[in-house]
């Protein structure tokens, strides 16, 4: 017997159910399918627009899929020192932070043996990034005592230069004593006067008044440091003899990486000689007055003048702690009234003067600024290196090899085949189980795949995210997780159809029930992925990240595509009329026919009780 037309209209508004169901069920809230699809379309346009702005339409691949460069770093130790495991572990952590700060993802930093460190970086990293791996990045502040014109000429740093020997040094020293400071011709970029270049011999100190024999230099800016004998590190390197003074070393020093390596190993409580970053100036510097351990933060950005206007020059901004703030104030207060070049203090990193600004007034706020021809990338690299701390030792590049992507290509091919097989099995199951309704699953999976591709590509362009084989594995696993959400939704809808509801009402009621289950399930998956990402390293992070990303996309697709599409299909004759091939045929699902109860109400309670009695009979 057919249901009256009035009942068909009423069944969407009021329902009475038996004691096995909730006594009062509210009218299902009908969503606007077109609105949900519009939101999804807007998301797609945002992703496509972002990719179009970057100009990269393919995802970046990780080391195992694209290849890259593997660098083996060997620690450099001097003075018979040894390397322990804690130092190596500390160095690994610092190098990993430096690599991550460059925006490079999927990089691997591991140990080789007891002391060597292996760094594997995908793609083609720049030379600046490679150099930052081995740089100690020990930041120090030293006062400038004297300056001379920089030069790259000279003999090997591991042999005493032939222009200097003990006899000639003694002869030069006998001609007079060093001046208190370079002449007025010496400047930040100029050459030192002859008085600064001619240094006294060791015997000249004996002619000083007795009051000065034991007093030593008064402070770190005292020119008397130039008359002191050089530290043993210079002698062991073959650059100087035990009788060589720092004033003589200033003339012997060459602006080459080998000399720079020795300067980086100079003790903090002794003067040293090093070149400016540009190589056009070499400086005699006093002992360390502010150490890098007193640095609290470092950042890079465009420099501003006193009026707050940008100058267009990149600067590295430094913040010091309480003791560093006090030390900086004392240093700048002392050197500000001195003459050139002693009114400067040098900011030293790894045996090189990055900057040696002239102090015009004391700096009392604990803020320092480094300028000097930085690019945006080089300034960021320096700031990151300083911020993450100095390596406990210096490293040298032992080997640097290019990694072929051939093996990764084979793995990617196999991964794509595995993904295609998994997708095909899900499609086959959906079509068998849900018939035409399974096409909604297929379409939803395709939409999720497209959104995932766009998201991964955009993240690669904006955040240098790289898709590794572990990430591909996460995407394959996500196929099953995404399909599970659709199955939960479809089964809820079919349950409502079995209960006697019209399809349109069944879709809305089923969605209300399924939505909570899907959100809770995806929340658990996302939480697991987040915990795995935080606690794991390297390749496992890639798996966790893609799993979390696809979980979010799953919720978006179900809410803004699957449900709206099914709501629209429920209005069609094929699905809404319960065609046998639709997968929503009430007869095939065993639905109970509703009976008209009058006053715009329908009930299935009597028929449900009757069916129960038949089953027990």
Secondary structure, 3 states (H helix, E strand, C coil): CCCCHHHHHHCCCCCECCCCCCCCCCCCCCCCHHHHHHHHHHHHHHHHHHHHHHCCCCCEECHHHHCEEEEEEEEECCCCCCCCHHHHHHHHHHHHHHHHHCCCCCCEEEEECCCEEEEEEECCCCHHHHHHHHCCCCEEEEEEEEEEECCCCCCCCCCCCCCCCHHHHHHHHHCCCCCCCCCCCCCCCCCCCHHHHCCCCHHHHHHCCHHHHCCCCCCCCCHHHHHCECCHHHHHCCCCCCCCEHHHHHHHCCCCHHHHHHHHCCCCCCCEEEEECCCCEEEEEEEEEEEHHHEEEEEEEEEECCCCCEEEEEEEEEEECHHHHHHHHHHHHHHCCCCCCCCEEEEEECCEEEECCECCCCCCCCEEEEEEEECHHHHHHHHHHHHCCCCCCEEEEEEEEEECCHHHHHHHHHHHHHHHHHHHHHHHHHHHHHHHHHHHHHHHHHHHHHHHHHHHHHHHHHHCCEECHHHHHHHHHHHHHHHHHHHHHHHHHHHHHHCCCCHHHHHHHHHHHHHHHHHHHHHHHHHHHHHHHHHCCCHHHHHHHHHHHHHHHHHHHHHHHHHHHHHHHCCCHHHHCCCHHHCCCHHHHCCCCCEEEECCEEECHHHHHHHHHHHHC
